[in-house]
Amino acid sequence: MTKGSSPTTEDIKEILESLECILTAHDSCAELLSFRENTAVIYCGGPCKNCDNRCIEGAIKDRFPDVEVIIK
């Protein structure tokens, strides 16, 4: 998948999986709840939910800038 092309649910899941080490180190987790119409709804548990770094959103937008990311 090239940067900026249309993502699939699997693409978003792969990005979240790539962040698993960072999230686990911070006693956090992330799970894709839904991906429709270029909007990814992601459950984030633990301290990362309220972090200002926005690592999850940044990682997705690096590959897919047009995706809206909603963290719950």
Number of C-alpha atoms within 10 A of each C-alpha: 10 8 11 13 11 14 18 13 13 11 15 22 17 13 14 21 14 12 15 15 13 13 21 13 9 12 12 16 21 22 16 16 14 13 19 11 7 15 13 20 17 21 15 20 16 14 12 20 16 12 9 7 9 12 14 19 18 13 16 22 16 12 19 20 15 15 21 17 17 14 19 13
